[in-house]
Amino acid sequence: MTALAMFIGRYPIIYFSLAISGSFAAKQRLSNQIVRHTQSSIELSLFLLITVILVGAIMFLPLMILGPLLEFITM
């Protein structure tokens, strides 16, 4: 039974990932006339800053919440 669950959980994801990558490979390339964003743009800087703040909050905030809860439970 476990092997069947592993098969159902693993192989469809691999299949769909390969289907998506094949779809991207079949697309036509865009011309070089499109405006490209530079690595020093303000949009990239803001995006990077917001991403770092969100990832830090996701990692740190659960610990801030867990401390008072555990202190309340142990009292």
C-alpha positions in Angstrom: 0.0 0.0 0.0 2.8 2.4 0.8 4.5 1.7 -2.5 1.3 2.6 -4.3 1.0 5.9 -2.4 4.6 6.7 -3.2 4.0 5.9 -6.9 0.9 8.1 -7.0 2.6 10.9 -5.1 5.9 11.0 -7.0 5.5 10.1 -10.7 2.6 12.4 -11.7 4.6 15.4 -10.4 7.6 14.3 -12.4 5.4 13.8 -15.5 3.8 17.2 -15.2 7.2 18.9 -14.6 8.6 17.3 -17.7 5.4 18.3 -19.7 5.8 22.0 -18.6 9.5 22.0 -19.4 8.7 20.5 -22.8 6.2 23.2 -23.4 8.7 25.9 -22.6 11.3 24.2 -24.9 8.8 24.2 -27.8 8.1 28.0 -27.5 9.7 30.4 -29.9 12.3 32.7 -28.7 11.6 36.4 -28.3 13.6 39.0 -30.2 16.3 41.0 -28.6 14.3 44.2 -29.1 12.5 43.8 -25.8 13.6 46.2 -23.0 15.6 44.3 -20.4 15.8 45.2 -16.8 19.3 45.9 -15.4 20.5 44.3 -12.2 20.9 47.7 -10.6 17.3 48.7 -11.1 15.2 50.0 -8.2 12.5 47.3 -8.9 15.0 44.5 -8.5 16.3 46.1 -5.3 12.8 46.5 -3.8 11.9 42.9 -4.8 15.0 41.5 -3.2 14.5 43.5 0.0 10.9 42.5 0.3 11.8 38.8 -0.4 14.5 38.9 2.3 12.2 40.5 4.8 9.4 38.0 4.1 11.7 34.9 4.3 13.2 36.3 7.5 9.7 36.9 9.0 8.5 33.4 8.0 11.5 31.9 9.7 11.6 34.1 12.8 8.0 34.9 13.7 6.9 31.4 14.6 9.6 31.3 17.3 8.5 34.6 18.7 4.9 33.3 19.0 6.0 29.9 20.4 8.0 31.4 23.3 5.0 33.0 25.1 2.8 30.0 24.4 5.3 27.6 25.9 5.7 29.8 28.9 2.0 30.0 29.4 1.7 26.2 29.2 4.5 25.5 31.7 3.0 27.8 34.3 
